[in-house]
């Protein structure tokens, strides 16, 4: 199964970006989204920003990830 994760572009130089999702940061290429700019929320899959995302939709996804982590922690950390 593959996931695409919404992340905010926090650094951008050419088509190289650093993105952040819930405090996790990684590098992504914006080659497929030449119009992407600093501060945009993009969907990242396999190291590439593949589409721009509405911030409210991204927040819903981040909330779901937080809920999943909470349940995982309750079931596996104790």
PDB file with one MODEL, atoms N, CA, C and O in Angstrom:
MODEL        1
ATOM      1  N   UNK A   1       0.841  -1.167   0.000  1.00  0.00           N
ATOM      2  CA  UNK A   1       0.000   0.000   0.000  1.00  0.00           C
ATOM      3  C   UNK A   1       0.892   1.237   0.000  1.00  0.00           C
ATOM      4  O   UNK A   1       1.898   1.289   0.706  1.00  0.00           O
ATOM      5  N   UNK A   2       0.520   2.209  -0.780  1.00  0.00           N
ATOM      6  CA  UNK A   2       1.262   3.468  -0.866  1.00  0.00           C
ATOM      7  C   UNK A   2       0.413   4.591  -0.305  1.00  0.00           C
ATOM      8  O   UNK A   2      -0.809   4.607  -0.452  1.00  0.00           O
ATOM      9  N   UNK A   3       1.081   5.519   0.333  1.00  0.00           N
ATOM     10  CA  UNK A   3       0.407   6.684   0.897  1.00  0.00           C
ATOM     11  C   UNK A   3       0.982   7.955   0.301  1.00  0.00           C
ATOM     12  O   UNK A   3       2.173   8.032   0.002  1.00  0.00           O
ATOM     13  N   UNK A   4       0.146   8.925   0.134  1.00  0.00           N
ATOM     14  CA  UNK A   4       0.586  10.277  -0.162  1.00  0.00           C
ATOM     15  C   UNK A   4       0.226  11.097   1.069  1.00  0.00           C
ATOM     16  O   UNK A   4      -0.875  10.973   1.606  1.00  0.00           O
ATOM     17  N   UNK A   5       1.150  11.926   1.508  1.00  0.00           N
ATOM     18  CA  UNK A   5       0.986  12.650   2.763  1.00  0.00           C
ATOM     19  C   UNK A   5       0.939  14.152   2.491  1.00  0.00           C
ATOM     20  O   UNK A   5       1.786  14.673   1.765  1.00  0.00           O
ATOM     21  N   UNK A   6      -0.040  14.854   3.064  1.00  0.00           N
ATOM     22  CA  UNK A   6      -0.046  16.308   2.926  1.00  0.00           C
ATOM     23  C   UNK A   6       1.056  16.916   3.797  1.00  0.00           C
ATOM     24  O   UNK A   6       1.230  16.547   4.958  1.00  0.00           O
ATOM     25  N   UNK A   7       1.789  17.852   3.205  1.00  0.00           N
ATOM     26  CA  UNK A   7       2.886  18.498   3.930  1.00  0.00           C
ATOM     27  C   UNK A   7       3.037  19.933   3.431  1.00  0.00           C
ATOM     28  O   UNK A   7       2.743  20.238   2.275  1.00  0.00           O
ATOM     29  N   UNK A   8       3.499  20.803   4.323  1.00  0.00           N
ATOM     30  CA  UNK A   8       3.696  22.213   3.974  1.00  0.00           C
ATOM     31  C   UNK A   8       5.133  22.420   3.510  1.00  0.00           C
ATOM     32  O   UNK A   8       6.070  21.901   4.116  1.00  0.00           O
ATOM     33  N   UNK A   9       5.298  23.177   2.437  1.00  0.00           N
ATOM     34  CA  UNK A   9       6.633  23.523   1.955  1.00  0.00           C
ATOM     35  C   UNK A   9       7.203  24.601   2.875  1.00  0.00           C
ATOM     36  O   UNK A   9       6.653  25.698   2.975  1.00  0.00           O
ATOM     37  N   UNK A  10       8.309  24.279   3.544  1.00  0.00           N
ATOM     38  CA  UNK A  10       8.913  25.234   4.478  1.00  0.00           C
ATOM     39  C   UNK A  10      10.237  25.793   3.953  1.00  0.00           C
ATOM     40  O   UNK A  10      10.712  26.820   4.439  1.00  0.00           O
ATOM     41  N   UNK A  11      10.824  25.132   2.976  1.00  0.00           N
ATOM     42  CA  UNK A  11      12.013  25.636   2.295  1.00  0.00           C
ATOM     43  C   UNK A  11      11.847  25.272   0.826  1.00  0.00           C
ATOM     44  O   UNK A  11      11.309  24.215   0.494  1.00  0.00           O
ATOM     45  N   UNK A  12      12.309  26.152  -0.045  1.00  0.00           N
ATOM     46  CA  UNK A  12      12.176  25.887  -1.470  1.00  0.00           C
ATOM     47  C   UNK A  12      13.305  26.562  -2.223  1.00  0.00           C
ATOM     48  O   UNK A  12      13.509  27.771  -2.116  1.00  0.00           O
ATOM     49  N   UNK A  13      14.030  25.767  -2.982  1.00  0.00           N
ATOM     50  CA  UNK A  13      15.094  26.277  -3.838  1.00  0.00           C
ATOM     51  C   UNK A  13      15.017  25.520  -5.152  1.00  0.00           C
ATOM     52  O   UNK A  13      15.312  24.327  -5.209  1.00  0.00           O
ATOM     53  N   UNK A  14      14.622  26.216  -6.201  1.00  0.00           N
ATOM     54  CA  UNK A  14      14.412  25.538  -7.480  1.00  0.00           C
ATOM     55  C   UNK A  14      13.281  24.543  -7.330  1.00  0.00           C
ATOM     56  O   UNK A  14      12.185  24.902  -6.899  1.00  0.00           O
ATOM     57  N   UNK A  15      13.545  23.274  -7.689  1.00  0.00           N
ATOM     58  CA  UNK A  15      12.523  22.238  -7.532  1.00  0.00           C
ATOM     59  C   UNK A  15      12.795  21.344  -6.321  1.00  0.00           C
ATOM     60  O   UNK A  15      12.258  20.242  -6.211  1.00  0.00           O
ATOM     61  N   UNK A  16      13.633  21.840  -5.423  1.00  0.00           N
ATOM     62  CA  UNK A  16      13.954  21.086  -4.201  1.00  0.00           C
ATOM     63  C   UNK A  16      13.291  21.760  -3.012  1.00  0.00           C
ATOM     64  O   UNK A  16      13.453  22.958  -2.783  1.00  0.00           O
ATOM     65  N   UNK A  17      12.548  20.972  -2.272  1.00  0.00           N
ATOM     66  CA  UNK A  17      11.822  21.518  -1.128  1.00  0.00           C
ATOM     67  C   UNK A  17      12.114  20.712   0.124  1.00  0.00           C
ATOM     68  O   UNK A  17      12.495  19.543   0.065  1.00  0.00           O
ATOM     69  N   UNK A  18      11.927  21.366   1.247  1.00  0.00           N
ATOM     70  CA  UNK A  18      11.826  20.682   2.528  1.00  0.00           C
ATOM     71  C   UNK A  18      10.373  20.872   2.935  1.00  0.00           C
ATOM     72  O   UNK A  18       9.853  21.987   2.936  1.00  0.00           O
ATOM     73  N   UNK A  19       9.730  19.769   3.278  1.00  0.00           N
ATOM     74  CA  UNK A  19       8.321  19.812   3.657  1.00  0.00           C
ATOM     75  C   UNK A  19       8.163  19.374   5.102  1.00  0.00           C
ATOM     76  O   UNK A  19       9.016  18.674   5.648  1.00  0.00           O
ATOM     77  N   UNK A  20       7.065  19.792   5.714  1.00  0.00           N
ATOM     78  CA  UNK A  20       6.787  19.464   7.112  1.00  0.00           C
ATOM     79  C   UNK A  20       5.352  18.977   7.245  1.00  0.00           C
ATOM     80  O   UNK A  20       4.418  19.604   6.746  1.00  0.00           O
ATOM     81  N   UNK A  21       5.198  17.867   7.914  1.00  0.00           N
ATOM     82  CA  UNK A  21       3.884  17.327   8.255  1.00  0.00           C
ATOM     83  C   UNK A  21       3.932  16.903   9.714  1.00  0.00           C
ATOM     84  O   UNK A  21       4.607  15.937  10.070  1.00  0.00           O
ATOM     85  N   UNK A  22       3.219  17.624  10.542  1.00  0.00           N
ATOM     86  CA  UNK A  22       3.100  17.283  11.961  1.00  0.00           C
ATOM     87  C   UNK A  22       4.460  17.238  12.663  1.00  0.00           C
ATOM     88  O   UNK A  22       4.679  16.413  13.550  1.00  0.00           O
ATOM     89  N   UNK A  23       5.365  18.127  12.262  1.00  0.00           N
ATOM     90  CA  UNK A  23       6.686  18.174  12.878  1.00  0.00           C
ATOM     91  C   UNK A  23       7.715  17.257  12.243  1.00  0.00           C
ATOM     92  O   UNK A  23       8.891  17.303  12.605  1.00  0.00           O
ATOM     93  N   UNK A  24       7.298  16.436  11.316  1.00  0.00           N
ATOM     94  CA  UNK A  24       8.218  15.574  10.589  1.00  0.00           C
ATOM     95  C   UNK A  24       8.627  16.298   9.312  1.00  0.00           C
ATOM     96  O   UNK A  24       7.780  16.784   8.563  1.00  0.00           O
ATOM     97  N   UNK A  25       9.927  16.363   9.075  1.00  0.00           N
ATOM     98  CA  UNK A  25      10.435  17.085   7.907  1.00  0.00           C
ATOM     99  C   UNK A  25      11.228  16.138   7.013  1.00  0.00           C
ATOM    100  O   UNK A  25      11.947  15.258   7.486  1.00  0.00           O
ATOM    101  N   UNK A  26      11.075  16.346   5.710  1.00  0.00           N
ATOM    102  CA  UNK A  26      11.852  15.571   4.752  1.00  0.00           C
ATOM    103  C   UNK A  26      11.942  16.346   3.448  1.00  0.00           C
ATOM    104  O   UNK A  26      11.254  17.347   3.244  1.00  0.00           O
ATOM    105  N   UNK A  27      12.816  15.852   2.565  1.00  0.00           N
ATOM    106  CA  UNK A  27      13.009  16.507   1.274  1.00  0.00           C
ATOM    107  C   UNK A  27      12.013  15.957   0.263  1.00  0.00           C
ATOM    108  O   UNK A  27      11.656  14.779   0.285  1.00  0.00           O
ATOM    109  N   UNK A  28      11.578  16.848  -0.623  1.00  0.00           N
ATOM    110  CA  UNK A  28      10.670  16.445  -1.701  1.00  0.00           C
ATOM    111  C   UNK A  28      10.998  17.284  -2.931  1.00  0.00           C
ATOM    112  O   UNK A  28      11.494  18.405  -2.822  1.00  0.00           O
ATOM    113  N   UNK A  29      10.718  16.734  -4.074  1.00  0.00           N
ATOM    114  CA  UNK A  29      10.916  17.451  -5.327  1.00  0.00           C
ATOM    115  C   UNK A  29       9.582  18.047  -5.762  1.00  0.00           C
ATOM    116  O   UNK A  29       8.532  17.422  -5.611  1.00  0.00           O
ATOM    117  N   UNK A  30       9.635  19.252  -6.300  1.00  0.00           N
ATOM    118  CA  UNK A  30       8.429  19.917  -6.791  1.00  0.00           C
ATOM    119  C   UNK A  30       8.399  19.959  -8.321  1.00  0.00           C
ATOM    120  O   UNK A  30       7.671  20.759  -8.908  1.00  0.00           O
ATOM    121  N   UNK A  31       9.173  19.117  -8.949  1.00  0.00           N
ATOM    122  CA  UNK A  31       9.271  19.076 -10.408  1.00  0.00           C
ATOM    123  C   UNK A  31       7.901  18.967 -11.069  1.00  0.00           C
ATOM    124  O   UNK A  31       7.665  19.579 -12.110  1.00  0.00           O
ATOM    125  N   UNK A  32       7.006  18.201 -10.477  1.00  0.00           N
ATOM    126  CA  UNK A  32       5.675  17.989 -11.054  1.00  0.00           C
ATOM    127  C   UNK A  32       4.720  19.143 -10.765  1.00  0.00           C
ATOM    128  O   UNK A  32       3.634  19.213 -11.341  1.00  0.00           O
ATOM    129  N   UNK A  33       5.123  20.048  -9.876  1.00  0.00           N
ATOM    130  CA  UNK A  33       4.305  21.218  -9.518  1.00  0.00           C
ATOM    131  C   UNK A  33       5.148  22.486  -9.621  1.00  0.00           C
ATOM    132  O   UNK A  33       5.477  23.084  -8.596  1.00  0.00           O
ATOM    133  N   UNK A  34       5.499  22.902 -10.810  1.00  0.00           N
ATOM    134  CA  UNK A  34       6.372  24.073 -10.935  1.00  0.00           C
ATOM    135  C   UNK A  34       5.772  25.342 -10.344  1.00  0.00           C
ATOM    136  O   UNK A  34       6.502  26.295 -10.072  1.00  0.00           O
ATOM    137  N   UNK A  35       4.443  25.376 -10.135  1.00  0.00           N
ATOM    138  CA  UNK A  35       3.807  26.563  -9.554  1.00  0.00           C
ATOM    139  C   UNK A  35       3.837  26.551  -8.023  1.00  0.00           C
ATOM    140  O   UNK A  35       3.418  27.527  -7.401  1.00  0.00           O
ATOM    141  N   UNK A  36       4.318  25.478  -7.406  1.00  0.00           N
ATOM    142  CA  UNK A  36       4.356  25.380  -5.939  1.00  0.00           C
ATOM    143  C   UNK A  36       5.260  26.467  -5.375  1.00  0.00           C
ATOM    144  O   UNK A  36       6.302  26.796  -5.941  1.00  0.00           O
ATOM    145  N   UNK A  37       4.825  27.017  -4.233  1.00  0.00           N
ATOM    146  CA  UNK A  37       5.606  28.074  -3.603  1.00  0.00           C
ATOM    147  C   UNK A  37       5.710  27.831  -2.099  1.00  0.00           C
ATOM    148  O   UNK A  37       4.996  27.003  -1.534  1.00  0.00           O
ATOM    149  N   UNK A  38       6.600  28.559  -1.482  1.00  0.00           N
ATOM    150  CA  UNK A  38       6.824  28.469  -0.049  1.00  0.00           C
ATOM    151  C   UNK A  38       5.501  28.667   0.689  1.00  0.00           C
ATOM    152  O   UNK A  38       4.760  29.608   0.403  1.00  0.00           O
ATOM    153  N   UNK A  39       5.209  27.780   1.637  1.00  0.00           N
ATOM    154  CA  UNK A  39       3.985  27.874   2.424  1.00  0.00           C
ATOM    155  C   UNK A  39       2.836  27.040   1.882  1.00  0.00           C
ATOM    156  O   UNK A  39       1.866  26.790   2.598  1.00  0.00           O
ATOM    157  N   UNK A  40       2.928  26.603   0.627  1.00  0.00           N
ATOM    158  CA  UNK A  40       1.863  25.774   0.059  1.00  0.00           C
ATOM    159  C   UNK A  40       1.797  24.422   0.765  1.00  0.00           C
ATOM    160  O   UNK A  40       2.808  23.904   1.240  1.00  0.00           O
ATOM    161  N   UNK A  41       0.602  23.866   0.825  1.00  0.00           N
ATOM    162  CA  UNK A  41       0.426  22.501   1.313  1.00  0.00           C
ATOM    163  C   UNK A  41       0.274  21.622   0.085  1.00  0.00           C
ATOM    164  O   UNK A  41      -0.578  21.861  -0.770  1.00  0.00           O
ATOM    165  N   UNK A  42       1.119  20.599   0.013  1.00  0.00           N
ATOM    166  CA  UNK A  42       1.140  19.712  -1.149  1.00  0.00           C
ATOM    167  C   UNK A  42       1.004  18.274  -0.697  1.00  0.00           C
ATOM    168  O   UNK A  42       1.305  17.941   0.450  1.00  0.00           O
ATOM    169  N   UNK A  43       0.554  17.431  -1.595  1.00  0.00           N
ATOM    170  CA  UNK A  43       0.475  16.006  -1.345  1.00  0.00           C
ATOM    171  C   UNK A  43       1.775  15.392  -1.840  1.00  0.00           C
ATOM    172  O   UNK A  43       2.116  15.525  -3.015  1.00  0.00           O
ATOM    173  N   UNK A  44       2.510  14.713  -0.945  1.00  0.00           N
ATOM    174  CA  UNK A  44       3.814  14.153  -1.286  1.00  0.00           C
ATOM    175  C   UNK A  44       3.711  12.636  -1.360  1.00  0.00           C
ATOM    176  O   UNK A  44       3.239  11.978  -0.433  1.00  0.00           O
ATOM    177  N   UNK A  45       4.166  12.099  -2.488  1.00  0.00           N
ATOM    178  CA  UNK A  45       4.170  10.652  -2.704  1.00  0.00           C
ATOM    179  C   UNK A  45       5.509  10.274  -3.318  1.00  0.00           C
ATOM    180  O   UNK A  45       5.918  10.842  -4.331  1.00  0.00           O
ATOM    181  N   UNK A  46       6.181   9.328  -2.711  1.00  0.00           N
ATOM    182  CA  UNK A  46       7.455   8.811  -3.217  1.00  0.00           C
ATOM    183  C   UNK A  46       8.467   9.925  -3.457  1.00  0.00           C
ATOM    184  O   UNK A  46       9.235   9.879  -4.418  1.00  0.00           O
ATOM    185  N   UNK A  47       8.465  10.936  -2.569  1.00  0.00           N
ATOM    186  CA  UNK A  47       9.443  11.995  -2.656  1.00  0.00           C
ATOM    187  C   UNK A  47       9.106  13.129  -3.607  1.00  0.00           C
ATOM    188  O   UNK A  47       9.911  14.040  -3.802  1.00  0.00           O
ATOM    189  N   UNK A  48       7.914  13.079  -4.203  1.00  0.00           N
ATOM    190  CA  UNK A  48       7.496  14.124  -5.131  1.00  0.00           C
ATOM    191  C   UNK A  48       6.189  14.760  -4.678  1.00  0.00           C
ATOM    192  O   UNK A  48       5.259  14.068  -4.265  1.00  0.00           O
ATOM    193  N   UNK A  49       6.131  16.082  -4.761  1.00  0.00           N
ATOM    194  CA  UNK A  49       4.871  16.783  -4.561  1.00  0.00           C
ATOM    195  C   UNK A  49       4.047  16.531  -5.821  1.00  0.00           C
ATOM    196  O   UNK A  49       4.462  16.880  -6.926  1.00  0.00           O
ATOM    197  N   UNK A  50       2.873  15.921  -5.643  1.00  0.00           N
ATOM    198  CA  UNK A  50       2.092  15.531  -6.822  1.00  0.00           C
ATOM    199  C   UNK A  50       0.857  16.394  -7.034  1.00  0.00           C
ATOM    200  O   UNK A  50       0.287  16.387  -8.125  1.00  0.00           O
ATOM    201  N   UNK A  51       0.430  17.138  -6.016  1.00  0.00           N
ATOM    202  CA  UNK A  51      -0.695  18.055  -6.185  1.00  0.00           C
ATOM    203  C   UNK A  51      -0.741  19.011  -5.005  1.00  0.00           C
ATOM    204  O   UNK A  51      -0.204  18.726  -3.935  1.00  0.00           O
ATOM    205  N   UNK A  52      -1.391  20.151  -5.217  1.00  0.00           N
ATOM    206  CA  UNK A  52      -1.615  21.066  -4.119  1.00  0.00           C
ATOM    207  C   UNK A  52      -2.876  20.627  -3.389  1.00  0.00           C
ATOM    208  O   UNK A  52      -3.793  20.063  -3.987  1.00  0.00           O
ATOM    209  N   UNK A  53      -2.909  20.894  -2.085  1.00  0.00           N
ATOM    210  CA  UNK A  53      -4.005  20.435  -1.243  1.00  0.00           C
ATOM    211  C   UNK A  53      -4.568  21.625  -0.474  1.00  0.00           C
ATOM    212  O   UNK A  53      -3.826  22.508  -0.042  1.00  0.00           O
ATOM    213  N   UNK A  54      -5.869  21.637  -0.313  1.00  0.00           N
ATOM    214  CA  UNK A  54      -6.531  22.620   0.524  1.00  0.00           C
ATOM    215  C   UNK A  54      -6.087  22.414   1.973  1.00  0.00           C
ATOM    216  O   UNK A  54      -6.037  21.283   2.455  1.00  0.00           O
ATOM    217  N   UNK A  55      -5.771  23.487   2.650  1.00  0.00           N
ATOM    218  CA  UNK A  55      -5.266  23.391   4.022  1.00  0.00           C
ATOM    219  C   UNK A  55      -6.251  22.682   4.956  1.00  0.00           C
ATOM    220  O   UNK A  55      -5.827  21.897   5.804  1.00  0.00           O
ATOM    221  N   UNK A  56      -7.535  22.936   4.821  1.00  0.00           N
ATOM    222  CA  UNK A  56      -8.521  22.288   5.688  1.00  0.00           C
ATOM    223  C   UNK A  56      -8.534  20.775   5.481  1.00  0.00           C
ATOM    224  O   UNK A  56      -8.657  20.016   6.442  1.00  0.00           O
ATOM    225  N   UNK A  57      -8.408  20.342   4.239  1.00  0.00           N
ATOM    226  CA  UNK A  57      -8.347  18.899   3.968  1.00  0.00           C
ATOM    227  C   UNK A  57      -7.076  18.298   4.558  1.00  0.00           C
ATOM    228  O   UNK A  57      -7.101  17.197   5.107  1.00  0.00           O
ATOM    229  N   UNK A  58      -5.968  19.020   4.444  1.00  0.00           N
ATOM    230  CA  UNK A  58      -4.712  18.540   5.025  1.00  0.00           C
ATOM    231  C   UNK A  58      -4.847  18.395   6.531  1.00  0.00           C
ATOM    232  O   UNK A  58      -4.385  17.407   7.102  1.00  0.00           O
ATOM    233  N   UNK A  59      -5.482  19.379   7.188  1.00  0.00           N
ATOM    234  CA  UNK A  59      -5.662  19.320   8.644  1.00  0.00           C
ATOM    235  C   UNK A  59      -6.477  18.103   9.047  1.00  0.00           C
ATOM    236  O   UNK A  59      -6.183  17.472  10.063  1.00  0.00           O
ATOM    237  N   UNK A  60      -7.494  17.764   8.268  1.00  0.00           N
ATOM    238  CA  UNK A  60      -8.294  16.570   8.560  1.00  0.00           C
ATOM    239  C   UNK A  60      -7.424  15.315   8.493  1.00  0.00           C
ATOM    240  O   UNK A  60      -7.543  14.424   9.333  1.00  0.00           O
ATOM    241  N   UNK A  61      -6.558  15.254   7.499  1.00  0.00           N
ATOM    242  CA  UNK A  61      -5.672  14.089   7.363  1.00  0.00           C
ATOM    243  C   UNK A  61      -4.696  14.024   8.522  1.00  0.00           C
ATOM    244  O   UNK A  61      -4.474  12.954   9.087  1.00  0.00           O
ATOM    245  N   UNK A  62      -4.098  15.179   8.888  1.00  0.00           N
ATOM    246  CA  UNK A  62      -3.164  15.199  10.013  1.00  0.00           C
ATOM    247  C   UNK A  62      -3.858  14.766  11.303  1.00  0.00           C
ATOM    248  O   UNK A  62      -3.255  14.072  12.121  1.00  0.00           O
ATOM    249  N   UNK A  63      -5.106  15.163  11.494  1.00  0.00           N
ATOM    250  CA  UNK A  63      -5.863  14.753  12.681  1.00  0.00           C
ATOM    251  C   UNK A  63      -6.084  13.240  12.687  1.00  0.00           C
ATOM    252  O   UNK A  63      -5.983  12.597  13.732  1.00  0.00           O
ATOM    253  N   UNK A  64      -6.381  12.682  11.526  1.00  0.00           N
ATOM    254  CA  UNK A  64      -6.552  11.225  11.444  1.00  0.00           C
ATOM    255  C   UNK A  64      -5.254  10.499  11.773  1.00  0.00           C
ATOM    256  O   UNK A  64      -5.266   9.496  12.486  1.00  0.00           O
ATOM    257  N   UNK A  65      -4.133  11.002  11.256  1.00  0.00           N
ATOM    258  CA  UNK A  65      -2.838  10.395  11.580  1.00  0.00           C
ATOM    259  C   UNK A  65      -2.587  10.448  13.081  1.00  0.00           C
ATOM    260  O   UNK A  65      -2.084   9.481  13.654  1.00  0.00           O
ATOM    261  N   UNK A  66      -2.928  11.564  13.728  1.00  0.00           N
ATOM    262  CA  UNK A  66      -2.733  11.688  15.171  1.00  0.00           C
ATOM    263  C   UNK A  66      -3.601  10.684  15.927  1.00  0.00           C
ATOM    264  O   UNK A  66      -3.155  10.095  16.912  1.00  0.00           O
ATOM    265  N   UNK A  67      -4.838  10.488  15.471  1.00  0.00           N
ATOM    266  CA  UNK A  67      -5.722   9.499  16.100  1.00  0.00           C
ATOM    267  C   UNK A  67      -5.168   8.086  15.934  1.00  0.00           C
ATOM    268  O   UNK A  67      -5.202   7.292  16.874  1.00  0.00           O
ATOM    269  N   UNK A  68      -4.666   7.777  14.765  1.00  0.00           N
ATOM    270  CA  UNK A  68      -4.088   6.451  14.519  1.00  0.00           C
ATOM    271  C   UNK A  68      -2.900   6.226  15.444  1.00  0.00           C
ATOM    272  O   UNK A  68      -2.761   5.149  16.024  1.00  0.00           O
ATOM    273  N   UNK A  69      -2.046   7.230  15.587  1.00  0.00           N
ATOM    274  CA  UNK A  69      -0.891   7.103  16.465  1.00  0.00           C
ATOM    275  C   UNK A  69      -1.326   6.915  17.912  1.00  0.00           C
ATOM    276  O   UNK A  69      -0.724   6.129  18.644  1.00  0.00           O
ATOM    277  N   UNK A  70      -2.360   7.623  18.326  1.00  0.00           N
ATOM    278  CA  UNK A  70      -2.857   7.489  19.690  1.00  0.00           C
ATOM    279  C   UNK A  70      -3.364   6.069  19.952  1.00  0.00           C
ATOM    280  O   UNK A  70      -3.043   5.480  20.984  1.00  0.00           O
ATOM    281  N   UNK A  71      -4.137   5.528  19.043  1.00  0.00           N
ATOM    282  CA  UNK A  71      -4.650   4.165  19.192  1.00  0.00           C
ATOM    283  C   UNK A  71      -3.510   3.160  19.172  1.00  0.00           C
ATOM    284  O   UNK A  71      -3.493   2.211  19.955  1.00  0.00           O
ATOM    285  N   UNK A  72      -2.554   3.376  18.267  1.00  0.00           N
ATOM    286  CA  UNK A  72      -1.402   2.469  18.187  1.00  0.00           C
ATOM    287  C   UNK A  72      -0.638   2.480  19.501  1.00  0.00           C
ATOM    288  O   UNK A  72      -0.242   1.430  20.006  1.00  0.00           O
ATOM    289  N   UNK A  73      -0.434   3.666  20.051  1.00  0.00           N
ATOM    290  CA  UNK A  73       0.285   3.784  21.315  1.00  0.00           C
ATOM    291  C   UNK A  73      -0.448   3.084  22.454  1.00  0.00           C
ATOM    292  O   UNK A  73       0.175   2.413  23.277  1.00  0.00           O
ATOM    293  N   UNK A  74      -1.767   3.238  22.504  1.00  0.00           N
ATOM    294  CA  UNK A  74      -2.550   2.595  23.548  1.00  0.00           C
ATOM    295  C   UNK A  74      -2.484   1.080  23.450  1.00  0.00           C
ATOM    296  O   UNK A  74      -2.495   0.396  24.473  1.00  0.00           O
ATOM    297  N   UNK A  75      -2.416   0.551  22.250  1.00  0.00           N
ATOM    298  CA  UNK A  75      -2.452  -0.893  22.041  1.00  0.00           C
ATOM    299  C   UNK A  75      -1.096  -1.567  22.045  1.00  0.00           C
ATOM    300  O   UNK A  75      -1.007  -2.766  22.311  1.00  0.00           O
ATOM    301  N   UNK A  76      -0.043  -0.829  21.758  1.00  0.00           N
ATOM    302  CA  UNK A  76       1.262  -1.484  21.599  1.00  0.00           C
ATOM    303  C   UNK A  76       2.350  -0.984  22.525  1.00  0.00           C
ATOM    304  O   UNK A  76       3.405  -1.611  22.619  1.00  0.00           O
ATOM    305  N   UNK A  77       2.132   0.111  23.204  1.00  0.00           N
ATOM    306  CA  UNK A  77       3.187   0.649  24.078  1.00  0.00           C
ATOM    307  C   UNK A  77       3.016   0.239  25.534  1.00  0.00           C
ATOM    308  O   UNK A  77       3.857   0.574  26.367  1.00  0.00           O
ATOM    309  N   UNK A  78       1.973  -0.458  25.847  1.00  0.00           N
ATOM    310  CA  UNK A  78       1.732  -0.770  27.252  1.00  0.00           C
ATOM    311  C   UNK A  78       1.920  -2.182  27.553  1.00  0.00           C
ATOM    312  O   UNK A  78       1.752  -2.597  28.699  1.00  0.00           O
TER     313      UNK A  78
ENDMDL
END
